[in-house]
Amino acid sequence: SRTLGAQDYHRIKPIAQQGLWLSLAVGLAGALLLRSVSPILQWMDVAQELRPLVEGYLNALSWGIPGAALFLSLRSYTEAMAHTRPVLLISVAGLLINIPSNYLFIYGGLGLPAMGAVGCGWATTLVFWAMTLMMGLYIRRHSAYRPARLSLNPLHVEPNTAWYILRLGLPVGLSIFFEASIFAVIALLISSLGPEVVAGHQIALNFTSLLFMIPLSLALPVTVRVGNARGR
C-alpha cells in the first residue's frame, strides 16, 4: 500500500513475492506443528476418547494450512491494491463450498466414506486450497491489477525485504494468533467435561468471533489507507 501510494509500481511485485515466500514457509511450519500435537494433547490431559478425533482432524487440516497462508498473502496483496471486492466474493464462494463439502466428508456420499469429525478437517482443507486457486486466477486475469500484476516471472528473492516484512508482520500475526488460539486451548482444557460442554463452548465462541470481526475489519482498511498516505 505504501509503494502504491508513492506510485512506485515496479516495487509492488517484488515485495508481494516476498510475502508469498514467507507465507509458504509459515504455512509449512504450521502444518508440521499440527501433525505433532500428540504429546501436547497428552500433557494437557485431553479426554482419551477425544484424542483420536482431535489428532485426525488436525492431521487432515494440516494439509490445508499452506493453502490458507498463501490465500492470506494474496488477500493482503489485493487489499493493499485497494481492490477488496474479490475478497468478499471468494469468501462467500468458500462458504458455499464449505457447507456441502462438510456434509459429504462428515456423513459420506458421492463415493466418499463417512469420516465424522475428521472429515470436517478434510473439508476445510479443500476450501482453503479452492479459495487460494480462485484468488490466484482472479488476480491473474482482472484488469485492476495491470499496473502491478503479481506473477513469479521474473523470480525475485530479496532476503532484506522478506526480513523487513517478517519484522513488521510478526507482532500483528502473533497477536491475532494468541487471540484466536486461546479459545481453542480452552476447548482442549475443558474436554474432560464431555463433548456436550465442548460443543457449547464452540457455539458461544462463534458469537465472540463475530464481534471480533468488527474491530478487525476496521483495522485492515485503516492500515491500507495509512500506507497509501505514507507513500504519498
N, C-alpha and C positions, 0 to 999 in steps of 0.2 A: 504493500500500500504506500510505503514511503517513496519507493522508486517510481511508482505510478504518479504520485503527486508531483514528483520532480520531472515527470515526462522522460525519465531515463529508461526507455522501453527495452533497450538491449540488455539491461541487467536483470530484468524480471525472470526470464527463462533460466539463466544460471542459478539464481537464488532459489527459484522454485524446485529445480533439480536437486539441490542440496537438501531441501525439505523432504523430497521423495526418498533419498538415500537414508536420511535419518529415520523416517517413519518405517522403512523396511527393516532397518536394524532393530528399532524398538519393538516392532511387531514380532519379529523372530524371537527376541528375548522374552517377550510376553508369552509367546506360545510355549517356549521351553519351561517357563515358570509354571504355567497352568498344568503342564504334564508332569510336574514334580511336587504335587501337593500332598501326596500320601503321608509323608512324615508330619506335615503341618496339621492335617486332619487328626492324626493320632495324638499329637501334642495338645490339640485343642479339645480332645476327648469328645469328638463328634460321635453321635449315636452310631453303633455298629451297623445297624440296618440301613442307615443313610449313606455310609461311606462309598459303597459301590456305585450308587446313583450319582453322588457328587463327583467322584473320580471319572465316571463315564461321561457325565455331562461336560466337565471341564476338558477332558481329552478331546471330545468332539468339538467343543468351542475353540480349542487351541488352533485348529486348522483355519479358523476364520479371523484370528487376531491380526495376522499380517494384512489381510484384506481390509479390515477395519482401519488399521493405521494408514494404509495407502489412501483410503477414502477420505479420512480426515485431512490428509495432506492436500489432496485435490480440492476438497471443500474449502480449505483455507486459501488456496490459490484463487479460486473463483470468487470467494468473498472479498479478498484483497483487491480483485479487479472490479469491485463494485457491481458484480453480476450475481445476485443472490437467488434468482428465480429457479435455476436448476437444483439448488439445494432443497428447496421446498418440493419441487416436482419429484425428484428422485427419492426423497424421504417418504413421500406419500406412496410412491411405487414400491419402495421397500416394505412398507406396512402391508400393502395389498399382496405382496409375495409372501410375507411372513405368516399371514393368517392361514391360507391353505397348506403351506409347507409344514407348519407346525402340526396341523391336523394329520397330514399324511405320515409324517415321521413319527409322531407320538402314537397314533392309533393304527397306522398301516393303511395301505391302499395303493392301487395302481402298480402292483407288483412289489411294493415296499413292505417290509415286515414291521410290525408294531414294536417300537423301541422305547416307549414310555418317556420318562424324563430325559433319558439320553438323546432321544430323537429331537427334543427341543434344542439341544446343543447343535445338532447337525442342521436343523432348520435355520438357526441363527447364523451359522457359518455360510450357508447358501445365500442368505440375504446380504451378508457383508460383501461377499465377492460379486454378487449381482449388482449391488449399488456401486461398487468400485468400477466395474466394467461400464455401467451406464454413464457414470460421471466422466470416465475417460473418453468414451465415444462422443459425449456431448461437447466436451472441451475441444476435441479434435475437429469437430465439424461445424461448430457455431461461429458465425462471423464476429461475435462480440469479442473474441479473443485474438482477432487478427493482428492488432498492434504488437502483441507479445504472446503468441500462441505457445503453449507448453509442449515440448517434444524432447526426445532423447537424442536428437540429431541436430547439432553435434553434441557429443557427450562432455559434460562439464563435471569435474571433480575438484572442488575447492575446499580443502580442509579448514582454512581460516574462516570461510563463510559458514561452513557447517558448524564449526565450534561456536561462532557468534550466535547462530540460530539456537543451538543447544543451550547456551548460557542464558539466552533471552527467554526461551520457552520452558526450560526445566522447572523454574519456580511455579509458573502457571499450571503446567501439567501435573506437578506433584500436588498442588492444592486441590485441583479437581479430582485427582486420583484418591486422595485421602478423604475428601468429602463424600465421594461415591462409595469407596471400599469399606468405610467404617460401618455402613449399614449391612453390607454383605457379611462382614466379620461377625456382627451381632447375630445375624441369622444362623451362622455356624455355632456360635456360643450357646444359643438357646435351642439347638437341635435336640438336645436330650429331653426337652419338654414335649416332644412329639411333633408329627407332621402338621397337625391342625394349628398349633401355635406358630410354627414357622410360616405356614400359609397365610395366617392372619397378619403376621409381621410384614410379609411381602405386599399384601393388599394395602396396608397402611403406608408402606414405603412408596407405593405408586403415587399417592397424593402428595407426599413430601417432594418426590421428583418433579411432579407437575409444577409445584410452587417454585422449585429451584430453577426451572426453565425461564422464569420471568427475569430475574437479575442476569442470568447468563445470556439471554437473548438481547438484553440491553448492552451488556459489556462488549459483545462481539462487534456490533456496528460502530460503537464508540471508539474501539481500538482501531478499526479501519480508518475512520474519519480523522483521528488524531495522527495516524501515519500519513494520510494524504496531506494534512495541514503541515506537518513537519517537512515533508518532501517539498512542498511549495515554498 
